[in-house]
Every structure is written in C-alpha cells, then in structure tokens.
Amino acid sequence: MPVVTVRAGNKQRSGEFDALVRKATEKASDLLEQSDRVLVVYGKSSASIYYEGDGAPPGPVPAARPS
C-alpha cells in the first residue's frame, strides 16, 4: 500500500498540530479523487497517508469541468 508523508512546519509551535491536520486533510482529499480508500495516521510532527494504488506517486488531480 503506497504512503505519502506530510510534515508540520516549525514556524508556529502552538499551531503546529492545526497546520499538520490542515495539510493532511488537503492531501487526503486530493488522494480520494484517485483512490477509494485513504487512511491517515498522525505522529508527533508528521502524518502518514496510506492509500490504495499501484505504487506510483500520486499525480495532479484533474480540474473539474463545469457541466
């Protein structure tokens, strides 16, 4: 199962976890465009996002076309 790691920045210690959650949520949302299942596992200063796929790095999410 492929994994993507997201790390929190060191700029603001008090908001570090909030920034990590925001980054992980954004990345997980992008991965859900390409995969049916995504699992986010949080650590102290990083989050590992596991997703179903062929092992290739996730590509850019195609832009939605207006109907």
N, CA, C and O atoms as a GROMACS GRO file, in nm:
protein
  268
    1MET      N    1   0.085  -0.116   0.000
    1MET     CA    2   0.000   0.000   0.000
    1MET      C    3   0.090   0.124   0.000
    1MET      O    4   0.172   0.139   0.090
    2PRO      N    5   0.077   0.211  -0.098
    2PRO     CA    6   0.159   0.331  -0.106
    2PRO      C    7   0.132   0.425   0.012
    2PRO      O    8   0.024   0.424   0.071
    3VAL      N    9   0.231   0.506   0.043
    3VAL     CA   10   0.217   0.601   0.154
    3VAL      C   11   0.275   0.736   0.114
    3VAL      O   12   0.373   0.744   0.041
    4VAL      N   13   0.212   0.842   0.163
    4VAL     CA   14   0.260   0.979   0.146
    4VAL      C   15   0.278   1.036   0.286
    4VAL      O   16   0.191   1.017   0.372
    5THR      N   17   0.389   1.104   0.312
    5THR     CA   18   0.414   1.163   0.442
    5THR      C   19   0.400   1.315   0.434
    5THR      O   20   0.454   1.378   0.343
    6VAL      N   21   0.328   1.372   0.530
    6VAL     CA   22   0.309   1.516   0.540
    6VAL      C   23   0.371   1.560   0.671
    6VAL      O   24   0.346   1.498   0.774
    7ARG      N   25   0.453   1.665   0.667
    7ARG     CA   26   0.519   1.714   0.789
    7ARG      C   27   0.470   1.854   0.826
    7ARG      O   28   0.437   1.935   0.739
    8ALA      N   29   0.464   1.879   0.955
    8ALA     CA   30   0.425   2.011   1.004
    8ALA      C   31   0.545   2.104   0.998
    8ALA      O   32   0.659   2.060   1.013
    9GLY      N   33   0.520   2.231   0.977
    9GLY     CA   34   0.628   2.330   0.976
    9GLY      C   35   0.668   2.367   1.118
    9GLY      O   36   0.593   2.343   1.212
   10ASN      N   37   0.785   2.427   1.133
   10ASN     CA   38   0.836   2.465   1.266
   10ASN      C   39   0.806   2.610   1.301
   10ASN      O   40   0.848   2.657   1.407
   11LYS      N   41   0.737   2.681   1.215
   11LYS     CA   42   0.720   2.825   1.235
   11LYS      C   43   0.640   2.858   1.360
   11LYS      O   44   0.678   2.948   1.435
   12GLN      N   45   0.530   2.790   1.383
   12GLN     CA   46   0.444   2.819   1.497
   12GLN      C   47   0.423   2.692   1.577
   12GLN      O   48   0.352   2.602   1.534
   13ARG      N   49   0.484   2.686   1.693
   13ARG     CA   50   0.470   2.568   1.777
   13ARG      C   51   0.326   2.548   1.823
   13ARG      O   52   0.277   2.436   1.824
   14SER      N   53   0.258   2.656   1.862
   14SER     CA   54   0.122   2.644   1.916
   14SER      C   55   0.024   2.596   1.810
   14SER      O   56  -0.071   2.525   1.843
   15GLY      N   57   0.044   2.634   1.684
   15GLY     CA   58  -0.047   2.595   1.578
   15GLY      C   59   0.007   2.482   1.492
   15GLY      O   60  -0.046   2.456   1.384
   16GLU      N   61   0.111   2.416   1.539
   16GLU     CA   62   0.176   2.311   1.459
   16GLU      C   63   0.081   2.196   1.426
   16GLU      O   64   0.076   2.150   1.312
   17PHE      N   65   0.005   2.150   1.527
   17PHE     CA   66  -0.086   2.038   1.502
   17PHE      C   67  -0.199   2.080   1.409
   17PHE      O   68  -0.239   2.003   1.321
   18ASP      N   69  -0.250   2.201   1.427
   18ASP     CA   70  -0.356   2.250   1.337
   18ASP      C   71  -0.307   2.257   1.193
   18ASP      O   72  -0.380   2.220   1.101
   19ALA      N   73  -0.184   2.304   1.174
   19ALA     CA   74  -0.127   2.312   1.039
   19ALA      C   75  -0.108   2.172   0.981
   19ALA      O   76  -0.133   2.150   0.863
   20LEU      N   77  -0.065   2.078   1.065
   20LEU     CA   78  -0.047   1.940   1.019
   20LEU      C   79  -0.181   1.879   0.976
   20LEU      O   80  -0.190   1.815   0.872
   21VAL      N   81  -0.284   1.899   1.057
   21VAL     CA   82  -0.417   1.846   1.024
   21VAL      C   83  -0.467   1.908   0.894
   21VAL      O   84  -0.525   1.839   0.810
   22ARG      N   85  -0.446   2.037   0.877
   22ARG     CA   86  -0.489   2.106   0.755
   22ARG      C   87  -0.419   2.049   0.632
   22ARG      O   88  -0.483   2.022   0.530
   23LYS      N   89  -0.286   2.032   0.641
   23LYS     CA   90  -0.209   1.977   0.529
   23LYS      C   91  -0.250   1.833   0.498
   23LYS      O   92  -0.266   1.795   0.382
   24ALA      N   93  -0.266   1.752   0.603
   24ALA     CA   94  -0.303   1.612   0.584
   24ALA      C   95  -0.442   1.600   0.524
   24ALA      O   96  -0.466   1.515   0.438
   25THR      N   97  -0.535   1.683   0.570
   25THR     CA   98  -0.671   1.681   0.516
   25THR      C   99  -0.671   1.718   0.369
   25THR      O  100  -0.741   1.656   0.289
   26GLU      N  101  -0.595   1.820   0.334
   26GLU     CA  102  -0.587   1.864   0.194
   26GLU      C  103  -0.530   1.752   0.106
   26GLU      O  104  -0.584   1.724  -0.002
   27LYS      N  105  -0.422   1.690   0.151
   27LYS     CA  106  -0.359   1.583   0.073
   27LYS      C  107  -0.450   1.460   0.064
   27LYS      O  108  -0.460   1.398  -0.041
   28ALA      N  109  -0.516   1.426   0.175
   28ALA     CA  110  -0.607   1.311   0.174
   28ALA      C  111  -0.725   1.336   0.080
   28ALA      O  112  -0.769   1.245   0.010
   29SER      N  113  -0.774   1.458   0.077
   29SER     CA  114  -0.884   1.492  -0.014
   29SER      C  115  -0.840   1.476  -0.159
   29SER      O  116  -0.915   1.425  -0.242
   30ASP      N  117  -0.717   1.519  -0.190
   30ASP     CA  118  -0.664   1.502  -0.325
   30ASP      C  119  -0.652   1.354  -0.360
   30ASP      O  120  -0.686   1.313  -0.472
   31LEU      N  121  -0.604   1.274  -0.265
   31LEU     CA  122  -0.588   1.131  -0.291
   31LEU      C  123  -0.722   1.060  -0.308
   31LEU      O  124  -0.731   0.961  -0.380
   32LEU      N  125  -0.826   1.109  -0.242
   32LEU     CA  126  -0.958   1.048  -0.256
   32LEU      C  127  -1.016   1.068  -0.395
   32LEU      O  128  -1.109   0.997  -0.434
   33GLU      N  129  -0.961   1.162  -0.470
   33GLU     CA  130  -1.003   1.178  -0.610
   33GLU      C  131  -0.951   1.062  -0.695
   33GLU      O  132  -1.008   1.031  -0.800
   34GLN      N  133  -0.843   0.997  -0.649
   34GLN     CA  134  -0.779   0.890  -0.726
   34GLN      C  135  -0.797   0.752  -0.663
   34GLN      O  136  -0.774   0.652  -0.730
   35SER      N  137  -0.836   0.746  -0.538
   35SER     CA  138  -0.842   0.620  -0.466
   35SER      C  139  -0.973   0.611  -0.388
   35SER      O  140  -1.030   0.713  -0.348
   36ASP      N  141  -1.021   0.488  -0.366
   36ASP     CA  142  -1.144   0.469  -0.291
   36ASP      C  143  -1.123   0.478  -0.140
   36ASP      O  144  -1.214   0.516  -0.066
   37ARG      N  145  -1.003   0.442  -0.095
   37ARG     CA  146  -0.977   0.438   0.049
   37ARG      C  147  -0.847   0.510   0.082
   37ARG      O  148  -0.746   0.497   0.014
   38VAL      N  149  -0.853   0.587   0.191
   38VAL     CA  150  -0.736   0.661   0.239
   38VAL      C  151  -0.736   0.648   0.392
   38VAL      O  152  -0.840   0.662   0.456
   39LEU      N  153  -0.618   0.622   0.448
   39LEU     CA  154  -0.603   0.612   0.593
   39LEU      C  155  -0.497   0.712   0.637
   39LEU      O  156  -0.386   0.712   0.583
   40VAL      N  157  -0.529   0.798   0.733
   40VAL     CA  158  -0.434   0.897   0.784
   40VAL      C  159  -0.393   0.855   0.925
   40VAL      O  160  -0.478   0.834   1.012
   41VAL      N  161  -0.261   0.842   0.946
   41VAL     CA  162  -0.206   0.806   1.077
   41VAL      C  163  -0.118   0.921   1.122
   41VAL      O  164  -0.018   0.952   1.058
   42TYR      N  165  -0.157   0.985   1.235
   42TYR     CA  166  -0.084   1.101   1.285
   42TYR      C  167   0.025   1.059   1.382
   42TYR      O  168   0.005   0.972   1.467
   43GLY      N  169   0.142   1.124   1.369
   43GLY     CA  170   0.252   1.110   1.463
   43GLY      C  171   0.272   1.242   1.534
   43GLY      O  172   0.183   1.327   1.533
   44LYS      N  173   0.388   1.261   1.597
   44LYS     CA  174   0.414   1.386   1.669
   44LYS      C  175   0.420   1.507   1.578
   44LYS      O  176   0.355   1.608   1.606
   45SER      N  177   0.496   1.499   1.471
   45SER     CA  178   0.510   1.616   1.382
   45SER      C  179   0.489   1.579   1.236
   45SER      O  180   0.530   1.653   1.146
   46SER      N  181   0.426   1.464   1.212
   46SER     CA  182   0.400   1.423   1.074
   46SER      C  183   0.275   1.337   1.069
   46SER      O  184   0.226   1.289   1.171
   47ALA      N  185   0.226   1.318   0.949
   47ALA     CA  186   0.113   1.229   0.927
   47ALA      C  187   0.147   1.141   0.807
   47ALA      O  188   0.199   1.190   0.707
   48SER      N  189   0.119   1.014   0.819
   48SER     CA  190   0.138   0.920   0.708
   48SER      C  191   0.001   0.891   0.649
   48SER      O  192  -0.092   0.856   0.720
   49ILE      N  193  -0.009   0.908   0.517
   49ILE     CA  194  -0.136   0.887   0.449
   49ILE      C  195  -0.121   0.765   0.358
   49ILE      O  196  -0.048   0.769   0.259
   50TYR      N  197  -0.189   0.658   0.394
   50TYR     CA  198  -0.186   0.535   0.316
   50TYR      C  199  -0.307   0.536   0.223
   50TYR      O  200  -0.416   0.578   0.262
   51TYR      N  201  -0.287   0.489   0.100
   51TYR     CA  202  -0.396   0.488   0.004
   51TYR      C  203  -0.381   0.368  -0.087
   51TYR      O  204  -0.272   0.314  -0.103
   52GLU      N  205  -0.492   0.327  -0.147
   52GLU     CA  206  -0.488   0.217  -0.243
   52GLU      C  207  -0.438   0.271  -0.375
   52GLU      O  208  -0.480   0.378  -0.419
   53GLY      N  209  -0.350   0.197  -0.438
   53GLY     CA  210  -0.298   0.241  -0.566
   53GLY      C  211  -0.195   0.144  -0.617
   53GLY      O  212  -0.171   0.039  -0.558
   54ASP      N  213  -0.134   0.181  -0.728
   54ASP     CA  214  -0.037   0.094  -0.792
   54ASP      C  215   0.107   0.120  -0.747
   54ASP      O  216   0.200   0.061  -0.801
   55GLY      N  217   0.125   0.207  -0.650
   55GLY     CA  218   0.258   0.237  -0.601
   55GLY      C  219   0.322   0.356  -0.668
   55GLY      O  220   0.424   0.406  -0.622
   56ALA      N  221   0.263   0.403  -0.777
   56ALA     CA  222   0.314   0.522  -0.846
   56ALA      C  223   0.281   0.644  -0.762
   56ALA      O  224   0.177   0.648  -0.696
   57PRO      N  225   0.368   0.744  -0.762
   57PRO     CA  226   0.337   0.864  -0.685
   57PRO      C  227   0.209   0.928  -0.737
   57PRO      O  228   0.182   0.927  -0.857
   58PRO      N  229   0.130   0.984  -0.646
   58PRO     CA  230   0.004   1.044  -0.689
   58PRO      C  231   0.029   1.162  -0.781
   58PRO      O  232   0.114   1.247  -0.755
   59GLY      N  233  -0.046   1.166  -0.888
   59GLY     CA  234  -0.032   1.275  -0.984
   59GLY      C  235  -0.122   1.390  -0.948
   59GLY      O  236  -0.194   1.386  -0.849
   60PRO      N  237  -0.117   1.495  -1.030
   60PRO     CA  238  -0.206   1.608  -1.002
   60PRO      C  239  -0.350   1.567  -1.023
   60PRO      O  240  -0.382   1.485  -1.109
   61VAL      N  241  -0.436   1.626  -0.944
   61VAL     CA  242  -0.579   1.597  -0.955
   61VAL      C  243  -0.634   1.675  -1.072
   61VAL      O  244  -0.613   1.796  -1.081
   62PRO      N  245  -0.705   1.607  -1.165
   62PRO     CA  246  -0.759   1.679  -1.279
   62PRO      C  247  -0.861   1.782  -1.236
   62PRO      O  248  -0.938   1.759  -1.142
   63ALA      N  249  -0.863   1.894  -1.303
   63ALA     CA  250  -0.957   2.000  -1.272
   63ALA      C  251  -1.099   1.958  -1.310
   63ALA      O  252  -1.120   1.892  -1.412
   64ALA      N  253  -1.193   1.995  -1.228
   64ALA     CA  254  -1.333   1.962  -1.257
   64ALA      C  255  -1.384   2.052  -1.368
   64ALA      O  256  -1.358   2.173  -1.369
   65ARG      N  257  -1.456   1.993  -1.460
   65ARG     CA  258  -1.513   2.070  -1.570
   65ARG      C  259  -1.654   2.112  -1.536
   65ARG      O  260  -1.731   2.030  -1.484
   66PRO      N  261  -1.691   2.235  -1.563
   66PRO     CA  262  -1.829   2.276  -1.536
   66PRO      C  263  -1.924   2.202  -1.628
   66PRO      O  264  -1.893   2.178  -1.745
   67SER      N  265  -2.040   2.166  -1.576
   67SER     CA  266  -2.139   2.092  -1.657
   67SER      C  267  -2.223   2.184  -1.741
   67SER      O  268  -2.311   2.138  -1.814
   0.00000   0.00000   0.00000
